[in-house]
Amino acid sequence: MPTSILPQDQVGQELFNSISSFFCRFGIGNLLRKCNAQKEKGVPVISIFKYKLCNAFSDRSMYMQQKTGSFRESFSKNTFYRFLNSPGTNWLRFTTLLSKKVSDTIESLTGADRVNAFVVDDSLFERTSCKRTELGSKVFDHVSMKYRKGYRLMTLGWTDGNTFLPVNSSLLASSKEECLIGPAEKFDGRSLAAKRRKLAQMKGTTVMIELLKNAMSAGHSAHYVLFDTWFANPAQFVAVKDLGLDSIAMLRKSSRIFYEYEGQQLSIRKIFGICKKRRGRSKYLLSVNVMVGKEQKIPAKIVCVRNRNNKKDWIAFICTNPELSEEEIIRIYGKRWQIEIFFKTCKSYLNLIGECHSLSYDALTAHVAIVFTRYLMMAIEQRKCEDSRTLGEIFFFLSDELADITFGESFQILINAMIDCVCGIFHPTEEQIEAFITLFVGRLPDYIRNSLVRASSLAA
């Protein structure tokens, strides 16, 4: 165990035991070997990985540990950076396999009728300078509606309504020469490094399908794929359906995207305008069945929800399973908000943005995978604190499973988010996200929560 978190008090001892248990229970060493993260001689890879993983819970960075003389690990700084910069380690496969092991543990705690879902979204991975950072680009930030320097962190997650698990990801760079700031290294096209960089410069919609394929090939399963307006287009719905999955997404109020309604190709605004709306205090405003796609058409259901704070405003959802009820569509889509909490938690507490200053794309990819591992460890610890079924077989049969998100909770999230609608695309406010994160961190065990708060306050 790294000297940075060796047990010096009760909190340190509990954190030490928790991390050791996580590594042993989910076979982190075996997973690293499967993903080609291994050395022929010298310091074991798992020791370096464990040190990097635990940095978020220590009060000093590696640089400050070296400056103050408190760095007493068995490896040198060069060994550490060679591990991160290794182009042969398949970090996408590592997080996919690890999240599958964790999800197997969680799925056994819930009933067979529980609706699980994949969640896809991207977030800005900002860099202050990209001149020497490999594939550093000008990328569009959906929140500020401006171009920023860095990458788009495309992430696929899995949720059962209570616990969110990051599955895999890709740091997306720009494919346009005028937007590419950093250098682009050349590798043999057959190598993993070249394939990783090729994926980084694909369209976000294509990367989303690739991440889903990787997750499903590793054994992940879900009933629906949830995503927001940026990925909601007919071609994407058809592509997800071809994978054997249904989509639930929020629709963009675009005049250039059409859906087949009663034999006519109409935009969502046209459909909303010509259809009769439900009156009174209905849970939804409109529900119609449509056909989606051009060459290949699939049935879908569009549900419109009224903004009770502004009667002239409304938002629309689409589900490629037309048999699903309107209430269920709204309820299940509410699970998508867990990925927003995940992004904010990773940035605020797990050092996603500020910890790694490497210029190598491989090192940045490794850093993201390690941050995902930190979150997976926290997610399983939080579940253990909340779910009595994790205590053993007797508790499993005597305790009720944790309740899934309700329709009322989902509807309230959507209504609150619509207040801050920008250009027809809603995002939660900073206050709402902070409230969700406070709730998430507050449910963690005391020793993890105290370590995170202490480390993040010192970093600030």
C-alpha positions as CSV (number, residue, x, y, z in Angstrom):
1,M,0.0,0.0,0.0
2,P,1.4,3.5,-0.9
3,T,3.0,5.3,2.0
4,S,0.7,8.3,1.3
5,I,-2.3,6.5,2.9
6,L,-0.6,4.1,5.3
7,P,-2.9,3.9,8.4
8,Q,-1.9,6.4,11.1
9,D,-5.4,6.6,12.8
10,Q,-8.8,4.9,12.7
11,V,-9.8,6.8,9.5
12,G,-6.6,5.8,7.8
13,Q,-7.0,2.2,8.9
14,E,-10.6,2.0,7.5
15,L,-9.5,3.6,4.2
16,F,-6.5,1.1,4.0
17,N,-8.9,-1.8,4.6
18,S,-11.4,-0.5,2.1
19,I,-8.9,-0.1,-0.7
20,S,-7.2,-3.5,0.0
21,S,-10.6,-5.2,0.0
22,F,-11.6,-3.6,-3.3
23,F,-8.3,-4.7,-5.0
24,C,-8.7,-8.2,-3.7
25,R,-12.4,-8.6,-4.3
26,F,-12.4,-7.5,-7.9
27,G,-9.0,-8.9,-8.9
28,I,-7.4,-5.6,-10.1
29,G,-4.0,-7.3,-10.7
30,N,-5.5,-9.9,-13.0
31,L,-7.5,-7.3,-14.9
32,L,-4.4,-5.2,-15.4
33,R,-2.6,-8.2,-16.9
34,K,-5.5,-9.0,-19.2
35,C,-5.2,-5.5,-20.5
36,N,-1.5,-5.7,-21.1
37,A,-0.5,-3.6,-18.2
38,Q,2.5,-5.6,-17.0
39,K,6.3,-5.5,-16.6
40,E,8.9,-8.2,-17.3
41,K,10.9,-7.2,-14.2
42,G,11.2,-4.5,-11.6
43,V,8.3,-2.9,-9.6
44,P,5.0,-4.6,-10.0
45,V,2.5,-2.6,-12.0
46,I,-0.2,-3.0,-9.4
47,S,2.0,-1.0,-6.9
48,I,2.2,1.9,-9.3
49,F,-1.5,1.7,-10.1
50,K,-2.4,1.6,-6.4
51,Y,-0.3,4.6,-5.7
52,K,-2.0,6.6,-8.5
53,L,-5.4,5.5,-7.4
54,C,-4.8,6.6,-3.8
55,N,-3.5,10.1,-4.6
56,A,-7.1,11.5,-4.5
57,F,-7.3,10.5,-0.8
58,S,-3.9,11.9,0.3
59,D,-3.2,15.5,1.3
60,R,-0.2,16.0,-1.1
61,S,0.5,15.4,-4.8
62,M,3.4,13.4,-6.0
63,Y,5.3,16.6,-6.8
64,M,4.8,17.9,-3.3
65,Q,5.7,14.5,-1.7
66,Q,9.0,14.6,-3.6
67,K,9.6,18.2,-2.6
68,T,9.0,17.6,1.1
69,G,10.8,14.3,1.2
70,S,7.7,12.3,2.1
71,F,7.8,10.2,-1.2
72,R,9.0,6.8,0.0
73,E,7.7,4.5,-2.7
74,S,9.8,1.7,-4.2
75,F,9.7,3.2,-7.7
76,S,11.1,6.3,-9.3
77,K,9.4,9.2,-10.9
78,N,10.5,7.9,-14.4
79,T,9.0,4.5,-13.7
80,F,5.7,6.1,-12.7
81,Y,5.5,8.2,-16.0
82,R,6.6,5.2,-18.1
83,F,3.6,3.3,-16.7
84,L,1.2,6.1,-17.6
85,N,2.7,6.7,-21.0
86,S,2.6,3.1,-22.1
87,P,0.8,2.9,-25.5
88,G,0.1,-0.8,-25.2
89,T,-2.2,-0.8,-22.2
90,N,-5.8,-1.2,-23.1
91,W,-7.5,1.1,-20.6
92,L,-10.8,1.1,-22.3
93,R,-11.0,-2.7,-21.8
94,F,-9.8,-2.4,-18.2
95,T,-12.6,-0.1,-17.1
96,T,-15.2,-2.1,-19.1
97,L,-14.2,-5.4,-17.4
98,L,-13.9,-3.8,-14.0
99,S,-17.3,-2.2,-14.2
100,K,-18.8,-5.5,-15.4
101,K,-17.5,-7.2,-12.2
102,V,-18.9,-4.4,-10.0
103,S,-22.3,-4.4,-11.9
104,D,-22.6,-8.1,-11.3
105,T,-22.3,-7.5,-7.6
106,I,-25.0,-4.8,-7.7
107,E,-27.4,-6.6,-10.1
108,S,-27.6,-9.5,-7.7
109,L,-29.1,-7.2,-5.0
110,T,-32.2,-6.2,-7.1
111,G,-35.1,-8.1,-8.7
112,A,-35.2,-9.4,-12.2
113,D,-37.9,-6.8,-13.1
114,R,-35.6,-3.8,-12.4
115,V,-35.0,-1.7,-15.4
116,N,-31.2,-1.1,-15.9
117,A,-29.9,1.4,-18.4
118,F,-26.8,2.6,-20.2
119,V,-26.2,6.3,-20.0
120,V,-24.2,8.2,-22.6
121,D,-23.0,11.8,-22.3
122,D,-19.9,13.9,-22.8
123,S,-18.2,16.6,-20.6
124,L,-15.5,19.1,-21.2
125,F,-12.0,17.9,-20.3
126,E,-10.3,21.3,-20.2
127,R,-6.6,22.1,-20.6
128,T,-5.2,25.6,-20.1
129,S,-2.7,25.1,-23.0
130,C,-2.7,22.5,-25.8
131,K,0.3,23.6,-27.9
132,R,2.3,20.6,-26.9
133,T,-0.5,18.3,-25.7
134,E,-1.1,15.5,-28.1
135,L,-4.4,15.9,-30.0
136,G,-5.3,18.9,-27.9
137,S,-8.1,20.7,-29.7
138,K,-10.6,23.5,-29.7
139,V,-13.8,21.7,-28.7
140,F,-17.3,23.0,-28.3
141,D,-18.6,23.2,-24.7
142,H,-22.3,22.6,-24.5
143,V,-22.7,24.3,-21.2
144,S,-21.0,27.7,-21.9
145,M,-21.9,27.4,-25.6
146,K,-18.3,28.4,-26.5
147,Y,-15.1,26.7,-27.8
148,R,-12.6,25.6,-25.2
149,K,-9.2,24.0,-25.3
150,G,-8.9,20.4,-24.4
151,Y,-11.1,17.3,-25.2
152,R,-14.6,16.1,-24.9
153,L,-14.8,13.2,-22.5
154,M,-17.3,10.8,-24.1
155,T,-18.5,8.5,-21.3
156,L,-20.7,5.4,-21.2
157,G,-22.2,4.5,-17.8
158,W,-24.5,1.9,-16.4
159,T,-27.2,2.5,-13.7
160,D,-29.9,0.5,-11.9
161,G,-31.6,3.6,-10.6
162,N,-29.6,3.8,-7.4
163,T,-25.9,3.3,-8.3
164,F,-24.1,4.7,-11.3
165,L,-21.1,3.0,-12.7
166,P,-18.8,4.4,-15.4
167,V,-18.1,1.7,-18.0
168,N,-15.7,3.1,-20.6
169,S,-14.8,6.4,-22.3
170,S,-12.8,8.2,-25.0
171,L,-11.2,11.6,-24.9
172,L,-12.5,13.1,-28.2
173,A,-10.3,15.5,-30.1
174,S,-11.2,17.5,-33.2
175,S,-10.9,15.9,-36.7
176,K,-10.6,19.3,-38.3
177,E,-7.1,20.6,-39.0
178,E,-8.1,24.2,-38.1
179,C,-9.3,23.1,-34.6
180,L,-6.4,20.8,-33.8
181,I,-3.9,22.6,-31.6
182,G,-1.5,19.9,-30.4
183,P,0.6,17.5,-32.4
184,A,-0.7,14.2,-33.7
185,E,1.8,11.3,-33.2
186,K,2.1,8.6,-35.8
187,F,1.8,4.9,-34.9
188,D,1.4,1.7,-36.8
189,G,-2.2,1.4,-37.8
190,R,-2.5,-2.1,-36.4
191,S,-1.4,-1.0,-32.9
192,L,-3.6,-0.2,-30.0
193,A,-2.2,3.3,-29.8
194,A,-3.2,4.0,-33.4
195,K,-6.7,2.6,-32.9
196,R,-7.1,4.7,-29.7
197,R,-6.2,7.9,-31.6
198,K,-8.4,7.0,-34.5
199,L,-11.4,6.6,-32.2
200,A,-10.6,10.0,-30.6
201,Q,-11.1,11.8,-33.9
202,M,-14.3,10.1,-34.9
203,K,-17.7,11.7,-34.6
204,G,-19.3,11.6,-31.2
205,T,-22.3,9.6,-32.4
206,T,-19.9,6.9,-33.9
207,V,-17.9,6.7,-30.7
208,M,-21.0,6.2,-28.7
209,I,-21.9,3.1,-30.8
210,E,-18.3,1.8,-30.4
211,L,-18.4,2.2,-26.6
212,L,-21.7,0.4,-26.5
213,K,-20.3,-2.5,-28.6
214,N,-17.3,-2.8,-26.3
215,A,-19.5,-2.9,-23.2
216,M,-21.9,-5.5,-24.6
217,S,-19.0,-7.7,-25.8
218,A,-17.7,-7.7,-22.2
219,G,-21.1,-8.9,-21.0
220,H,-22.7,-5.7,-19.9
221,S,-26.5,-5.7,-20.4
222,A,-29.3,-3.1,-20.1
223,H,-32.8,-2.5,-21.3
224,Y,-32.4,1.1,-22.6
225,V,-29.8,3.6,-23.7
226,L,-30.4,7.1,-22.3
227,F,-28.9,10.3,-23.9
228,D,-29.7,13.9,-24.4
229,T,-30.4,16.1,-27.4
230,W,-26.9,16.2,-28.7
231,F,-27.1,12.6,-29.8
232,A,-30.8,12.4,-30.5
233,N,-31.2,11.9,-34.3
234,P,-33.0,9.2,-36.3
235,A,-29.8,7.6,-37.6
236,Q,-28.6,7.2,-34.0
237,F,-31.9,5.6,-32.8
238,V,-31.7,3.1,-35.7
239,A,-28.0,2.3,-34.9
240,V,-28.8,1.6,-31.2
241,K,-31.8,-0.5,-32.2
242,D,-29.5,-2.6,-34.5
243,L,-27.5,-3.5,-31.3
244,G,-30.6,-4.9,-29.8
245,L,-31.2,-2.0,-27.4
246,D,-34.0,0.6,-27.2
247,S,-33.3,4.4,-26.8
248,I,-34.9,7.0,-24.6
249,A,-33.8,10.5,-25.4
250,M,-34.8,14.1,-25.2
251,L,-35.6,15.6,-28.7
252,R,-34.1,18.7,-30.2
253,K,-36.7,21.2,-31.4
254,S,-35.1,21.3,-34.8
255,S,-36.9,22.1,-38.1
256,R,-34.4,19.9,-40.0
257,I,-35.1,16.6,-38.3
258,F,-38.2,14.8,-39.4
259,Y,-40.4,12.0,-38.1
260,E,-43.0,10.1,-40.0
261,Y,-46.4,10.8,-38.5
262,E,-49.6,9.6,-40.3
263,G,-47.7,9.2,-43.5
264,Q,-46.1,12.7,-43.4
265,Q,-42.5,13.7,-42.7
266,L,-42.8,16.4,-40.0
267,S,-40.6,18.1,-37.5
268,I,-41.3,17.8,-33.8
269,R,-42.7,21.4,-33.7
270,K,-45.1,20.5,-36.5
271,I,-46.3,17.4,-34.8
272,F,-46.8,19.2,-31.5
273,G,-48.7,22.0,-33.3
274,I,-51.2,19.8,-35.2
275,C,-51.9,17.3,-32.4
276,K,-54.5,17.8,-29.7
277,K,-53.0,18.3,-26.3
278,R,-54.2,16.8,-23.0
279,R,-56.0,19.2,-20.8
280,G,-55.9,19.8,-17.0
281,R,-53.3,18.4,-14.7
282,S,-52.2,15.6,-16.9
283,K,-48.8,14.0,-16.2
284,Y,-47.8,14.7,-19.8
285,L,-49.0,17.0,-22.5
286,L,-49.0,14.8,-25.7
287,S,-48.2,11.3,-26.7
288,V,-48.0,10.1,-30.4
289,N,-46.6,7.1,-32.2
290,V,-44.2,7.8,-35.1
291,M,-41.8,6.1,-37.4
292,V,-38.1,7.0,-37.2
293,G,-35.4,6.6,-39.9
294,K,-35.0,6.9,-43.7
295,E,-34.0,3.6,-45.4
296,Q,-34.6,1.6,-42.3
297,K,-37.6,2.7,-40.3
298,I,-38.4,1.7,-36.7
299,P,-41.5,2.5,-34.6
300,A,-41.2,5.0,-31.7
301,K,-43.3,7.0,-29.2
302,I,-42.9,10.7,-28.6
303,V,-44.0,12.1,-25.3
304,C,-44.2,15.9,-24.6
305,V,-44.1,17.3,-21.1
306,R,-45.5,20.7,-20.1
307,N,-43.3,23.2,-18.2
308,R,-45.6,24.2,-15.3
309,N,-43.6,27.3,-14.7
310,N,-44.1,28.5,-18.3
311,K,-47.2,27.2,-20.1
312,K,-45.8,28.1,-23.5
313,D,-42.7,25.9,-23.0
314,W,-42.5,22.1,-23.4
315,I,-39.9,19.4,-23.9
316,A,-40.2,16.2,-25.9
317,F,-38.9,12.7,-25.3
318,I,-38.7,9.7,-27.7
319,C,-38.6,6.0,-26.9
320,T,-38.0,3.3,-29.5
321,N,-40.2,0.9,-27.5
322,P,-43.7,2.2,-28.3
323,E,-45.2,-0.3,-25.9
324,L,-43.7,1.5,-22.9
325,S,-46.1,3.8,-21.0
326,E,-45.6,7.5,-21.0
327,E,-45.0,7.5,-17.2
328,E,-42.3,4.9,-17.5
329,I,-40.6,6.8,-20.3
330,I,-40.3,9.9,-18.1
331,R,-39.4,7.8,-15.0
332,I,-36.6,5.9,-16.8
333,Y,-35.2,9.0,-18.4
334,G,-34.8,10.5,-15.0
335,K,-31.9,8.1,-14.4
336,R,-29.8,9.9,-16.9
337,W,-29.1,12.7,-14.3
338,Q,-26.8,10.4,-12.4
339,I,-24.1,10.9,-15.1
340,E,-24.1,14.7,-14.4
341,I,-23.4,13.9,-10.7
342,F,-20.6,11.6,-11.8
343,F,-18.9,14.2,-13.9
344,K,-19.1,16.9,-11.2
345,T,-17.9,14.5,-8.5
346,C,-14.9,13.5,-10.6
347,K,-13.9,17.1,-11.3
348,S,-14.6,18.4,-7.7
349,Y,-13.2,15.5,-5.6
350,L,-11.4,12.9,-7.7
351,N,-8.9,15.3,-9.5
352,L,-10.1,14.5,-13.0
353,I,-8.9,17.8,-14.5
354,G,-6.1,19.2,-12.4
355,E,-4.1,16.1,-11.4
356,C,-2.5,15.0,-14.7
357,H,-0.4,17.5,-16.6
358,S,1.1,15.0,-19.1
359,L,1.4,15.9,-22.7
360,S,0.9,12.3,-23.9
361,Y,-2.6,11.2,-25.1
362,D,-1.8,7.7,-23.7
363,A,-1.1,9.1,-20.2
364,L,-4.3,11.2,-20.2
365,T,-6.3,8.1,-21.2
366,A,-4.7,6.2,-18.3
367,H,-5.5,9.0,-15.9
368,V,-9.2,9.0,-16.9
369,A,-9.3,5.2,-16.4
370,I,-7.8,5.5,-12.9
371,V,-10.3,8.3,-12.0
372,F,-13.1,6.0,-13.1
373,T,-11.7,3.2,-10.9
374,R,-11.7,5.7,-7.9
375,Y,-15.4,6.4,-8.6
376,L,-16.2,2.6,-8.9
377,M,-14.6,2.0,-5.5
378,M,-16.7,4.9,-4.0
379,A,-19.9,3.7,-5.7
380,I,-19.6,0.2,-4.3
381,E,-18.8,1.5,-0.8
382,Q,-21.8,3.8,-0.9
383,R,-24.0,0.9,-1.9
384,K,-22.7,-1.1,1.0
385,C,-23.6,1.7,3.4
386,E,-27.1,2.0,2.0
387,D,-28.2,-1.5,1.0
388,S,-28.7,-4.0,3.9
389,R,-28.6,-6.8,1.3
390,T,-24.9,-6.5,1.0
391,L,-24.4,-7.7,4.5
392,G,-25.1,-11.4,3.8
393,E,-27.6,-14.0,2.9
394,I,-29.8,-13.6,5.9
395,F,-30.1,-9.8,5.4
396,F,-30.7,-10.4,1.7
397,F,-33.8,-12.4,2.3
398,L,-35.1,-10.2,5.2
399,S,-34.4,-6.8,3.7
400,D,-36.2,-5.1,0.9
401,E,-34.3,-4.0,-2.2
402,L,-33.5,-0.3,-2.6
403,A,-36.3,1.5,-4.4
404,D,-35.9,2.5,-8.0
405,I,-36.3,6.2,-8.9
406,T,-40.0,7.1,-8.9
407,F,-42.0,8.9,-11.6
408,G,-42.5,11.9,-9.3
409,E,-38.7,12.3,-8.7
410,S,-38.0,12.0,-12.4
411,F,-40.7,14.5,-13.3
412,Q,-39.4,17.0,-10.6
413,I,-35.9,16.8,-12.0
414,L,-37.2,17.5,-15.5
415,I,-39.4,20.4,-14.4
416,N,-36.6,22.0,-12.4
417,A,-34.2,21.7,-15.3
418,M,-36.6,23.3,-17.8
419,I,-36.4,26.6,-15.8
420,D,-32.8,27.0,-17.0
421,C,-33.5,26.0,-20.6
422,V,-30.9,27.5,-23.0
423,C,-31.7,27.4,-26.7
424,G,-34.1,24.5,-26.2
425,I,-31.4,22.4,-24.5
426,F,-31.7,22.2,-20.7
427,H,-28.9,21.7,-18.2
428,P,-29.0,21.6,-14.4
429,T,-27.8,24.7,-12.6
430,E,-24.6,24.7,-10.5
431,E,-26.8,24.8,-7.4
432,Q,-28.7,21.7,-8.4
433,I,-25.6,19.8,-9.3
434,E,-23.9,20.9,-6.0
435,A,-27.0,19.6,-4.1
436,F,-26.8,16.3,-5.9
437,I,-23.1,15.9,-5.2
438,T,-23.6,16.8,-1.5
439,L,-26.2,14.1,-1.4
440,F,-23.8,11.6,-3.1
441,V,-20.8,12.4,-1.0
442,G,-22.9,12.5,2.2
443,R,-23.9,8.9,1.7
444,L,-20.3,7.7,1.5
445,P,-18.7,6.1,4.6
446,D,-17.2,8.7,7.0
447,Y,-13.6,7.7,6.3
448,I,-13.9,8.1,2.6
449,R,-15.9,11.3,2.8
450,N,-13.4,12.9,5.3
451,S,-10.4,11.9,3.2
452,L,-12.0,13.3,0.0
453,V,-13.0,16.6,1.7
454,R,-9.6,17.1,3.3
455,A,-7.7,16.3,0.0
456,S,-9.9,18.5,-2.1
457,S,-9.8,21.5,0.3
458,L,-6.0,21.3,0.4
459,A,-5.8,21.1,-3.4
460,A,-8.0,24.1,-3.6
